Amino acid sequence: MMDGTDGRAQIEDGDIVFRVAIENLPAILDGSWATGNLGTRYKITNAELFAADLLRELNHESEDGSTPIHALFDRCIDEAINQGAQGIEEHDDQAA
């Protein structure tokens, strides 16, 4: 059974931590299919093997060195700002 921390980011000892129990991957996969994010339904036959492949994809670097995790942060940073996040303001230097 998923606990309250599974699939949620938290702050722990000064780090942002995202934790997913490998044993919960089948339920997460079912949820992905149920919400229409997969066109075909799959089942996990070996969660440890699948987790290793999933981790590789999460950490896969594109040509510019970014990973899907960077893209996730980019989207969430933008949304946090759009929702009025505190503790952030526009930088004086806007030159790229």
N, C-alpha and C positions, 0 to 999 in steps of 0.2 A: 504494500500500500504506500502511496506517495505521502510524504510528510509535508509540513508547511514550508520547508526550505527547498524542496525539490523543484527545479526549474525557475527559481527566483534568485535574483541578485540581492546580496546583502553586503553590509560593511562589517568586516571582521578584522580587528587589529590593524586598522589603517589601510586595508585592502578592499577593493570591490571583488566579491567572490560570487561566482555563478556555479551552483552545484546541482548535478543530476545523478541520481543513483542508477548504476547500470541495470539493476533489476527492474527499474521503471521504464526502460526503453520500449518494451512492448506496448505499454499503455500510451506512451508518448507517440509512438508510431501509429497506433489506432486513432489517436486524437488528430494527428496530421491528416490521415485519410478522411476521417469524419468531417473535418472542416474544409474539405475540398482542396487541400494542398498537395495531394497525390492523386493522380488519375487512376492508379491501380492500387488495390489493397494488397499489402504484404504482411508476412508474419516473420518474426525473428526466431531463428532456430538455434542460434548461438549468440547470446548477448555480448559476451566478452569479445568475440571476433568482430561483431558488428560495431561495438564501441570503439575498437581500435581503428577501424576504417572511418567511422564518423569523426573521430578525433583528428585523423589525418586530413579530412576535408575541412574541418573547422580551422585548422592551422595552415592550410594550403596557401602559399603565397603566389599572388599574381605577379605579372612582370614588374609592377611598381613596388612590390614588397608588401602590399596590403593583403589581409586575410578576410574571410567572412566575418570574423570577430571585429575587425576594424570597421567594416561596413555596418555592422550592428550598432557599434558605438556611434558612428557618424549619424545614423538615422535617429538614434535615441537622444543624442546631444541636441540635434536640430529640433526634435519634438519637445524636449524639456524646455528649450529656449522659447519655442512657440507657445508653450503653456505657462510662461511667466516664471521660469526657474529663478530661484534666488541665488545670490553669491556669484553672479556672473554679470559682466557688462562689456559693451563694445570696446575693443582695443583702440587706442589712439592711432596706431599705425595700421592702415588698411591696405598697404602695398603688399603684393604677393611676393 
